[in-house]
Amino acid sequence: MVTITNSKKLRRAVAIIAAASLIFDLVGCAAKAGESVEITVHEQTKGSVRLKAPARLILKLPAQVSTGFIWTANEPVHLCAMHEGKMEDASSNSDANINYQVFELTCSHTGTTSVAFDYAREANSPPIKHYVLTVEIY
């Protein structure tokens, strides 16, 4: 444990911690090999995650299934296998008005890929929302 008694050193330490926190937020989150990471999307249009192979990612996208809108996704290029999971209904999360459409990605190869999701009533109708997740596997 380090104790900082000089206020100039304390301000510098706080600035370094704040900068490190900002950098971490910009890069996304990272996980150890074999760990499972869960990302719940609210209003974001993009995100990123850094995973150590092999890894499992659970992505939850907000959906109001009663309106007929669902998320569809392109498959991530050869790095991850993707499966659509169960819908998480409003009773199982903190926001009683929102359901979540759950996707599971299992990643075992290294590299970077992006998965684009569109939110629309039908696969061939224009989407009203987009979400792009960049996944880096190392």
N, C-alpha and C positions, 0 to 999 in steps of 0.2 A: 504494500500500500504506500502511495506517495502522498505526502502532505505538502501543500503549497501555501507558504506564508506570505509571499510577496504578491501584492495586488496586481502588479504588472504581469507577473507570471500567471496569475490566476486568470486574468482577462485573455491572455494568449492561449491558455489551455482551453478555456471556454470557446474561443474562436476556432481552435483546431477541432474540438468535438463537434461544434455546429457544422463546420465544413465537411467533416467525415459523415455526419448524418445526412447532409444534403446530397453528397456523392452517392451514398447508399440508396437514397430514395430515387435518384435518377437512374441508377443501374438496374434496380429491381431487387428481388430477393434471391438469395442463394441457399442451396440446401446441400447437405452431406449425402454421400452415396447411400442409396437404399432408403432414404427418407421420403416421406410423403409430404407434399406441399399443397396447401389449399388456398385458392384465390377466389374471393367473392367480389364480383364487379358490381358497382352501383351505377354511377353516371359516366364512368371513364369510357373513352373511345379506343384506348390502346393501353397496353401493359407489356412488361417484360419480366422474365424470370430466368435465373441462371441455376442449372441443376447439375449435380454430379451423377454421372451414369453409374449404375442403373437408378432411375428415379420414377416416381409416380406423382402426377399432378392432378389435382381435382380443381376444375374451373366451374364456378357457379355464376350463371348469367341471369339477370332479372327478367322474368317473363310473366305476362298476364295471360295465361292459357285460356281463360274464359273468353277472351276477345278473338281467339283463333290465331294469334301471332306466336311463332316459334322461331328459335335460332337454328340456322343451318350453317355448316362449316365445311371448308375444304380440308382435305386430309393433309396433315403435316408430311412433308417429303421425307420418306424413308427413315427418319430419325426416331419417330414415335408412332406407336399404335394408338388410335383414338377410338373410344367407345362412348356412346351417349348413355348416360346413366339415368336413374330415376328422376322424376320431377320432385323437387322438395317443396311441399306445400307450405302455405303461409303459417299454418299452426306449428311448424317445426323450426321457424326462424323468428327473429325479433321484430321484423316488420310484417305486421299482420295483413298488409295489402299486397305483398309481393311474393310470388312464387319464384323459385329458381330452377332453371334448366341446367342439369349437371352433366359435365363432360369429364371423362377420365382419360388422361394421356399417360402411357407407359413408355418411357424413353430409355433406350439402351445403347444407342450409337452417339458418337461425338459429332458436333457441328452446330449450326444455327439454322433455324427455320422459323417461318411466321405462319400462323394459322389465322385466317380471316373468317369472321362470323357475321352473318347477316340476319337481321330480325325482320321477318315479313309474314304475311298471312299464308302465302303459298310460295313454293320454290321459284315459280316464274313471275311472281309479282314484285314490284319494286320494294326494296327494303326501306324501313323507316329509321333503322339504326344499324351501325356497324361497330364491330369491336375487333381489333387486331392484337394478337398476343405473339410476341417474339420470344422464342424459347432457345436458349443457348445451353447445349449439353457439353460438359467437359469431363 
